Amino acid sequence: MGVFGLALPRGEGALLAAAGIACVLSSTADAATPLAPHRAVYDMTLGTSRGGSSVTAVDGRLVYELTGSVCEGFTQTMRFVTRMGTQQGGTTINDLRSRTWENGDGTMFRFDSQTLRDEKLTESSVGEGARDPANGGVKVELSKPGKKTFETPRRVSFPVQHSRQLIAAAKAGQTRLSADLYDGSEQGEKIYDTIASIGAAIDPKRQSVVSGVTVEAPLDQMPAWPISISYFEPGSEKSDAVPVYELSFWFYENGVSRRLKIDYGEFAIEGDLKRIEFLPPKPCTPARQ
């Protein structure tokens, strides 16, 4: 929530970033499943605060938009603003602004994100990645926070690719998916090891109607699966390591997400889908003969 990286800190000074979410909020299972370009608004609140955490309150809003097609590529824009309160009485406002583009076959990826804390810029990442067809690795060229070029040590998935893999696995009845994810987060140099657990398809009777959903695309009539993704530091032993965070959600076949939960161990925040607008799709135009 997979999507720039989702790195909410475990303590008072934590900054909200959002890659994991963007990864989850985007995309589709495969070329045969149509994308649903859309704009969604989520209200974010504190779910749980466990012993040892100084966080006492979280409220905010996530606005996410997906446009594009397999032919022209997918553009994701996101604004994620939260206000966090602590036991000491302090309040911090975190503001993530992000825009990414990824081509339809997952060979090119561009990202531009900014994180602000109390209206002051704390992090900025701008760059692009191109996949090497020979070994599947990615060459990344960063322009912010400083000019740098590097190559990923192994094959990685971009956010839209990862979402495709998730839904394809869910439709195939698989219950587990492992992937290395690169989303341009944490100054453009972070690669997460991820493990996703996929539950059985959700009974449509459990899905309540969401205000703002058009009659042409009702979510309560569409296949959906409960998914939980654990994000680990690269190279950690998954059997013993504690994930950096866990992201869970209902994932619909058309790429829409609901019932978000981001668990950082000491506390968790939840996202409730309040409004959704389906945008006009841009189907691929057949090439002229």
N, C-alpha and C positions, 0 to 999 in steps of 0.2 A: 501498500500500500504503500513493490514491490518496489516502477518508478521513482539526474538529481536524486538524492537518497533520503530515505526516511530515517532520520537520526534524531529522535527526540531524546534528550538527556534524561538521566535517571534522577537528577536532583534539581535544586532550586534554579541553577543557572542554565538549565537545558534550553537549547534552541530547537525549534521545530523545523525539520526539513521534511521532504515528502516524497521521496522516490518510490518507496514501496507502494504507496497509495496509487501514484500515477501508473505504476506498472499494473496494478490490479484494475484500476478504473478503465483501462484502455483495452481495445482490441477484440479479437474474435478467435474462434477455434481454428479455422482454416479458410482457404479461398472460397469454399463452397458455402460457408456461413456468412451472411451479410453483416457488415459492420452496422452499428447504430450510432451515427454521429449524434452527439447530445451535449447538453449543458446541465449539470447536476449541482445542487446545493445541499450540503450536509451541515447540520448543527453538531458541533463537537462539545462534549461534556466529560467531566471526570467520572470514570466508571467505578474504580476501586483505588484506595490508597492504603497500602499495607504497612506493617510496622517498620519503622526506620525511615520512612519517606517523609520529607518535609512538605510535600505538595498537599494542599488542602482543597484546592478548587481549580478547575480548568473549564473555560468556556470559550467558544469561538466559532468560526465558520470556515468551511472549505468549499470553494467554487471551482469546479472542474469542467473543462470543455474538450471534446474530441471532435476533430473534423478530418476530412480527407478520404482517401480510398487506397486500394492496393496499387492502383496505377500511379497516382500522384504522391503517395506517401501519407503518413498519418501525423497530424500536428496535435500536440497536447498542450494546453495552457492551464495553469493552476495558480490560484491565490489561496493561501492557507494562513489565517490569522487566528491566534489564540492569546488569551489572557490567563496567566498562571498565578495563583495565590499560594503563599507558603505559611507555615506555622509562625514564622517571625513577623507576619503581617505585611510582607513585601508583595509587590505585584510586578510581573514582567510581561510585556507584550511582545510576542514573536510573530514575525511576518515573513512568509516564504512566497516568493514570486518565481514562477518557472515556466519555461517554454521549451519544448523539444520537438524534433522532427525525426522520423524514421522511415526509410523507404520500404516498399511493400515486401521485398524479399529479404529484409534484415541484413543488408550488407553495408548500410550507411546509417549513421546516427549523429545528430547535432543536438547540443544542449546549451541552455543559457539560463542560469538561476541566480537568485540573490536571496540572502537571508538577512533580515534586519531585526535588531533587538532594541526595543524602546526607540524606534525610528532611526537608529544608527546602523549603518551597514557593517555586518560582521563577517560576511563571507560572500564571494562572488565566483562563479565557475562558468567559463565559456570555452567550448571546444567542439571537436568532432572526431568521430571514429570511423574507420573504413576496414572492412574485413578482408583478410588475406585469403584468396580462394584456395591457396595451396594447403594451408594448415588450419584454417578456420579461426586463427587468432585475429586480434584487432590492433591496428596501429592508431594511436590516439594522438592528436595534436591539440594542445591546450594553448589558449591565448590569455586566459585569466584563471587563477590569480597571477600567473606568470607564464611566459612562453616555455613550453616543454613538450617533448615528443617521447613517447614510450610505446612498447608493445605488450599486450597482455600475455602472460606466460602460458595460457591455455585457451581453448575455445570458450567463449562466453556468450550469453544470450542478452540481447537488448530488451527493453521493457515490453514492446509489442510482441516480439518473439516469445517471451516468457509467458505472456497471457495466452497466446495461441497454444503453446504447449500445455498449459493448465487445462484449458477447455477441451482440447483434443483428448487429453488423458481422462478427463471426467466423462466425456461421451463414450470412451472406450471401456469404461468401468474400472479404470485403474484407481488405486487408493494412495499412491505415493509417487512423487516426482522430485528428483534432485536436479539442480541446475546451478551453474555459476552465473551471477547476474552483474552486468555492468550498466549503470544508469547515469554516470557522470556526477555522482554525489561526492561529498567531502573533498572539495577542491579538484574534482575530476579524476581522482586516482583510486577510488575505492572499488573493490570487487568483493561481492558477498557470496558466500556459499549458502545456498538455500535448500531447504527440504520442505515440500508441501504435502500435507495430508488432505485427502479428498474424500468427503463423505458421500453417502448415497443421495441420489436426486431428491430434492425437497418436494413433499406432497403439495400440490397447488392449493389445497385447503388451508395450509399454514400461511400462505402468502396473503397479506392484507392489501387492500387497494391503496395506492399512493396518490395523493392529490397531485394534479397536474399531468398525469400520464394520459396520453391520448388514447382514444378508443382503438385506433389502428395498431397500437403496440402495447397492449396491457401486460404489465410484468407478471400479474398473477396467473397468466395463461402460458407463461414461457418456462422452459426447463431451467433449473437453477441447482447449484450444488453448494454445500457449506465447505469452505476451504480455509485451512490454517497454514500459514507459511512461517517457518522459523528461519531467522537470518543469523548466520554465524560469521565470525571473523575468518578470513582465509586460512586454510591449513589447520584449523582446530579439529580435534578429535570429537566428532559429533556424539559419540556414545557417552562421553563424560562432560563435554563442554556445555556451558549455559548460553543460550542464544542471546544476541545483543537485544533483540526484541522479537515479538511474534505478532503477526498480522492475521486476523481472521475476518471473514466476510461471507455473505451470500453472493455468488457469482452467476449471473444470468448468461444464457447462450448468446445474447446480443452484445455482451460486453459491459452491461451495467452492473454496478455493485450496490449492495445494501447491507445494513447491519454491520458496519465497520467496528472493529475493536483492535486497538494497538496496545499490547501489553509489554511493559518495560520491567516487569518483575516487582519493583517497589510500588508502582502504580500503573493504571491502565486508563486510556481514554476511549470513548465510544463516539461513533458518528452515525447520526440518524438522517436518512435521506428525506428532505423536506419538500424539495421541488425538483422537477425534471422536465426538460424541454427537448424533444427530439428534433434535430435539425435536418434540413433537406439533404438527402444523400447525393453523392456525386459518383454515379456509376462509371465504370471504365468505358471508354469509347473505343469500339473496335477499330483496329488499324485499317486504313484504306488500302485496297489492293492496287 
